[in-house]
Amino acid sequence: MKHNHPFSIPEDYLKRIEQGNLMISISGIRAKFPDGISPKMLLEIIEAFCKNSGTTILLGNDGRSSSPLLSNFIENLLNFYNKKVLNVGTAPTPTIKASCYFSKADAGIIITASHNPQEWNGIKFLKKGGFFYDKEDYIKLFEGLRTELPLGFPLKINSQPYNGIEKHVESILKELTNYNEIKQKKYKVVIDPVNSSGIYALPILLKELNCDIIPLNCESSLKFNRPPEPTPKALNTFSKIIKKERAHVGFALDPDGDRLVCGSPTKGAINEEYTLGLAYLGKKLTLKKKANFVVNFSTSRILEKISSKEGHKVLRAPVGEVNVLNKMLEVGGKFGGEGNGGVIDPTIPSMGRDSLTGIAYILSAMTAMNSQSIDDLLALMPSLYMEKLKIPYKFENKEKILNDWIEKFYSLYSEEEIESINQEDGFFISYKNQSWVHLRTSNTEPIIRIIFEANTKKELNYIKQYIEKNQHE
């Protein structure tokens, strides 16, 4: 079989990818444990990383059960190759990235599988300044598997803890124009960091803002008490507590703390696609003129609809926060992110999706509007008619399944109704009535994603029925 992978990967890696136990992309390395990756493979990968990473490495992890073991293993390997390690410990991905910036480390490693299930874990690599590796960096990394690196000498433990949470929180608070006014509100807030990386950082941020915190899943148990992806369906208990406690707002995270879902005292957990729009209402308080924003192709048009009134322009980039951030830097973007609840503000040194930044801006917007709850902000949001589907595939059938669905969607409307087609990231069709569909293979799971947004509920149902019909053909 001819393998089609963007990086030059050894045969034993490809076999595990084919089995659905390993994913390698610009979103990092993710594997099911123990089947997806072996200690030997981990050694090879860390050894390749050490060849071009400088001398001081920032290390951190999320709160899943295998993370402490992986952290110890990788920390010792780094010491073997004569690296000085600054260990943040359990912290959100954005905090670890900000710590890489503040510490002036030469590079960084984050041990996380983000929203993947408990049995998965993974590695994300950082460049100096806290920037994620891009495609070229990963190509260079895997090319480095072919040559050995001599061990460091003398062999010694050269590691120390690094507390970056306070500096990360401080960098966010500096951006708030109404910090003191937020503190006076004493908002009642329900939080659910899924017993993972946000259990320390999230309370610190909210205490700085003088919030009354109602905690849920805030233990260092190394176990997820709910599905790790923070969808409204997974946040049933979170929703009930917000309503019962009549909290002003709720905030739920994924295991590595870069994605944010909000909760309302009347609606419970709300769709993650609203997060960017809600955070924008706080960010706009700091904007003095028209600006460019950047989102990925799979993101709702909510941000476009509400920010265009202020003269802002929203541009699109391929899925993957490194792609969105690079586009921001290219066009001077001031705000944006990904519709999965990932807020990106390039003025914050987390250099990517940052749930803590999103939370701060939402509380800032609530304060500026003198809101009784987040419901006042939700009243400003347009209606959302959107679906996100996952189609599992076998490795050898991936391209055929994707191309079949592309053909089906190309014929959904007439050519006269199509506004544009973009193939930077899978297949993105924009229709003249502002509806759109995005088809692509996932960077993080062995699935094909079909995401579409309609202008009306009637049109949404039409598209859903079309998909259901074609799934059985």
Secondary structure, 3 states (H helix, E strand, C coil): CCCCCCCCCCHHHHHHHHCCCEEEECCEEEEECCCCCCHHHHHHHHHHHHCCCCCEEEEEECCCCCHHHHHHHHHHHHHHCCCEEEEEEECCHHHHHHHHHHHCCCEEEEECCCCCCCCEEEEEEECCCCCECCHHHHHHHHHHHHCCCCCCCCCCCCEEECCCHHHHHHHHHCCCCCHHHHHHHCCEEEEECCCCCHHHHHHHHHHHCCCEEEECCCCCCCCCCCCCCCCHHHHHHHHHHHHHHCCCEEEEECCCCCCEEEEECCCEECCCCHHHHHHHHHHHHHCCCCCEEEEECCCCCHHHHHHHHHCCEEEEECCCHHHHHHHHHHHCCCEEEECCCEEECCCCCCCCCCHHHHHHHHHHHHHHCCCCCCHHHHCCCCCCCEEEEEEECCHHHHHHHHHHHHHHHHCCCCHHHEEEEECCCCEEEEECCCCEEEEEECCCCCEEEEEEECCCHHHHHHHHHHHHHHHCC
